């Protein structure tokens, strides 16, 4: 969603928004890894 919105902006703002997008994605990856370490998925 942020990528689509960044496409509508001018260059300096686009680069800022894409940087924010990367930080959000890295945060999501970190949270997912932490959750995997706390409680591994159960297999049925």
KEKE-3310 file (N, C-alpha, C; in steps of 0.2 Angstrom, whole numbers, plus 5000, padded with zeros to 4 digits):
npx = (5004:5010:5019:5012:5006:5018:5022:5014:5019:5031:5049:5058:5049:5044:5056:5057:5046:5047:5058:5052:5043:5052:5057:5046:5043:5054:5052:5041:5046:5055:5046:5039:5049:5053:5041:5040:5051:5047:5035:5035:5027:5013:5012:5000)
npy = (4994:5006:5007:5009:5022:5029:5030:5040:5052:5066:5065:5068:5066:5053:5045:5046:5040:5027:5023:5023:5013:5002:5001:4998:4985:4978:4979:4971:4959:4956:4955:4944:4934:4935:4930:4917:4912:4912:4905:4891:4885:4873:4856:4847)
npz = (5000:5004:4994:4983:4986:4987:4973:4968:4973:4973:4970:4982:4992:4989:4991:5005:5010:5005:5012:5025:5023:5022:5035:5042:5036:5040:5054:5055:5051:5062:5073:5069:5070:5083:5089:5084:5091:5104:5104:5096:5081:5082:5077:5069)
capx = (5000:5014:5023:5007:5006:5024:5022:5010:5023:5037:5055:5061:5044:5044:5061:5056:5040:5050:5062:5048:5041:5057:5057:5040:5044:5059:5049:5036:5050:5058:5041:5037:5055:5052:5035:5043:5056:5043:5030:5035:5020:5012:5010:4994)
capy = (5000:5012:5008:5012:5029:5033:5031:5046:5058:5068:5061:5068:5063:5046:5042:5046:5036:5021:5022:5021:5006:4997:5001:4994:4978:4975:4978:4965:4953:4956:4953:4937:4930:4935:4926:4911:4910:4912:4899:4888:4883:4866:4852:4842)
capz = (5000:5004:4988:4978:4987:4985:4966:4967:4976:4970:4971:4989:4997:4988:4994:5012:5011:5004:5018:5030:5021:5023:5042:5044:5034:5045:5061:5055:5051:5069:5077:5068:5072:5090:5090:5082:5096:5110:5104:5090:5079:5084:5071:5070)
cpx = (5004:5018:5018:5007:5012:5025:5018:5014:5029:5043:5057:5056:5044:5050:5060:5051:5043:5054:5058:5045:5046:5057:5051:5040:5049:5056:5044:5040:5053:5052:5039:5043:5054:5046:5037:5047:5052:5039:5031:5028:5019:5010:5005:4995)
cpy = (5006:5013:5011:5020:5033:5034:5038:5053:5060:5065:5062:5065:5055:5042:5041:5041:5028:5019:5020:5015:5001:4996:4997:4987:4975:4974:4972:4959:4951:4953:4946:4932:4929:4930:4919:4908:4909:4906:4896:4885:4875:4863:4848:4836)
cpz = (5000:4997:4983:4979:4986:4978:4964:4969:4972:4973:4979:4993:4996:4991:5002:5014:5010:5009:5024:5029:5023:5031:5045:5042:5039:5052:5061:5055:5058:5073:5076:5070:5080:5092:5089:5088:5102:5110:5097:5088:5080:5077:5073:5067)
residu = (UNK:UNK:UNK:UNK:UNK:UNK:UNK:UNK:UNK:UNK:UNK:UNK:UNK:UNK:UNK:UNK:UNK:UNK:UNK:UNK:UNK:UNK:UNK:UNK:UNK:UNK:UNK:UNK:UNK:UNK:UNK:UNK:UNK:UNK:UNK:UNK:UNK:UNK:UNK:UNK:UNK:UNK:UNK:UNK)
# end
